[in-house]
Amino acid sequence: MLSGEAEAYARPMGARIVDGEGWIRERLKFLREQLAGDPSDEERRAMETEIEALSREHRVITEASHSGSADQVRRYMHARQRSFPVVNDP
């Protein structure tokens, strides 16, 4: 009997195919949850960069919660060169 990692590699190739759309949805959900916390500036930049990249593969709409006026959100997105759609919830 194989264990752990060895067993995973012994499975037929078709059993290891990743659902790309599902993975992207789950990753975006995780990143949004992390952004809702209090990440450092460096962590926030990394997460936003990943959301930007994933938004090219999967339609993304992000909510800016308690982020100020629409103008403040636009300036934030522009300063960080982010282009994914944002719904503002001041």
N, C-alpha and C positions, 0 to 999 in steps of 0.2 A: 504494500500500500504506500502510495506517495503522500507527501505532506505539503501543505501550504503552497509555496511558490512552485515547487516541482510539479504538483498536481495541476496547477493553472497552465503550465506549459505543455502538459501531456494531453490536454483537451484538444478536440478537433479545432482547426483554424476558425471555422464558422462560429464556434461558441464564444470567441473572444472579440467579435466585431462590436464596436462601440456605436451606440445611437448618437450620432453627431448633434442632431437638433436637441435631443433630450439632454445630452451632456452640456451643451451651451446654455439651455434654460436653467439647469441646476447650478451651473457655475455663476451665471448672472444673478440668480437668487442669492447665492452665498456672498458674492461681492457686494450686493446691495445691503445685505444684513451687516456686513463688516463696515461699510461706509456709514451706516446708521449709528454705529458706536462712536468711539473717539479715537480713530487711527491717527498716527503721527503724520506730519506733512509728507514724509517720504513714502509711507504706506499708502496714503490717500492718492498720491501721484501714481504709484504702481497700479493700484486698483482701477483708477480712472483710465490709465493707459490700456489696461486689459479690457475694460468695458468698451473703449473706443475700437480696439482691434476686433472684439467679438461682434460689435455692432455692424461690422462689414459683412459678417457671415449670417447674422440673425437680426431681424428687426428689433430695435431696442428703443424703449421709451423709459426715461428715468424720471423719478419724482424728486424735486428739490423741496424738502419739507423744512419749514421754519428757516428759510434761507434769505428772507428779505424780499424786496421788490423784484418785479420782472427785470428791471434794468440792472439790478445788482447781480442777478443770476446770469444775464447776458454777458455782463462784464467779466464775471468769474469764468464762464465758459470760453470767452474770447481770449482772456489772459492765459488760459491753459491750453489753448488751441484744441478745444473739444467740439465735436460737431454732432454728437448724437442728440436726438430730441429730448427735451426736458419739459415736464409739466410742473409749473411752480405752485406750491401750496404754502403761501406765506403764513 
